[in-house]
């Protein structure tokens, strides 16, 4: 979400862990799912990722950029081989939990 960074998410996870550790809340249920993002081309997916991560405060490494370019080239080749109508999908694991306040 615009204005929200991965650092914000880490801080939120830390805060939730702290209230559980402090005994203020208990975990009622935890679920995992995958968020899927589809695009008709690698270029469009990369544009989406760039926009989504435009608020990241941590710069990537040169090695990560090289690996991303290599992966993008491989995916583009697969899309072209698959023919018209093929799409690329990005899967992000998502974890959700339901917390209950501890009554004293």
C-alpha positions in Angstrom: 0.0 0.0 0.0 1.3 3.5 -0.7 3.0 5.0 2.3 3.6 1.6 3.9 7.0 0.0 3.7 8.4 -3.4 4.5 10.0 -1.7 7.6 6.5 -0.7 8.7 5.4 -4.3 8.4 8.3 -5.5 10.4 7.5 -3.0 13.1 3.9 -4.1 13.2 4.9 -7.8 13.4 7.3 -6.9 16.3 4.5 -5.0 18.1 2.1 -7.9 17.8 4.8 -10.3 19.0 5.4 -8.0 22.0 1.7 -7.9 23.1 1.5 -11.7 22.9 4.8 -12.0 24.9 3.4 -9.5 27.4 0.3 -11.7 27.9 -2.1 -9.0 26.7 -3.4 -11.1 23.7 -3.4 -14.8 22.7 -3.4 -16.1 19.2 -6.8 -17.7 18.3 -6.1 -18.6 14.7 -3.3 -18.3 12.2 -3.8 -18.8 8.4 -1.5 -18.5 5.4 -2.5 -17.7 1.8 -0.9 -16.5 -1.3 -1.5 -13.1 -2.9 -1.3 -13.5 -6.6 -0.5 -10.7 -9.1 -1.0 -11.4 -12.8 0.4 -9.5 -15.7 0.5 -10.0 -19.5 4.2 -9.3 -19.6 7.3 -9.1 -17.5 7.6 -5.4 -18.2 4.1 -4.7 -16.8 4.8 -6.9 -13.8 8.1 -5.0 -13.2 6.2 -1.7 -13.5 3.7 -2.9 -10.9 6.5 -4.1 -8.5 8.4 -0.8 -8.9 5.3 1.2 -8.0 4.5 -1.1 -5.1 8.0 -1.0 -3.7 8.6 2.7 -4.5 8.4 3.4 -0.7 11.0 0.8 0.3 13.8 2.3 2.3 16.3 -0.5 1.8 18.1 -0.4 -1.6 18.7 -3.6 -3.4 22.1 -5.0 -4.1 23.8 -5.3 -7.5 23.6 -9.1 -7.2 19.9 -9.0 -6.6 19.5 -6.7 -9.6 21.5 -9.1 -11.8 19.4 -12.0 -10.6 16.2 -10.1 -11.3 17.3 -9.3 -14.8 18.2 -12.9 -15.5 14.9 -14.2 -14.1 13.0 -11.6 -16.1 14.7 -12.7 -19.3 13.9 -16.4 -18.6 10.2 -15.6 -17.8 9.9 -13.5 -20.9 11.2 -16.4 -23.0 8.7 -18.7 -21.4 5.8 -16.2 -22.1 6.8 -15.9 -25.7 7.1 -19.7 -26.1 3.6 -20.1 -24.5 2.0 -17.9 -27.0 -0.8 -15.4 -27.0 -2.8 -15.0 -23.8 0.0 -16.3 -21.5 0.5 -14.4 -18.3 3.1 -14.1 -15.7 2.1 -14.5 -12.0 3.8 -13.3 -8.9 3.0 -15.2 -5.7 3.5 -13.5 -2.3 2.9 -15.5 0.9 0.6 -13.7 3.3 0.1 -14.6 7.0 -2.9 -13.5 9.0 -3.8 -14.1 12.6 -6.7 -13.5 14.9 -5.9 -12.3 18.4 -8.0 -12.4 21.5 -7.5 -10.0 24.4 -6.6 -11.7 27.7 -9.2 -10.8 30.3 -7.7 -10.3 33.8 
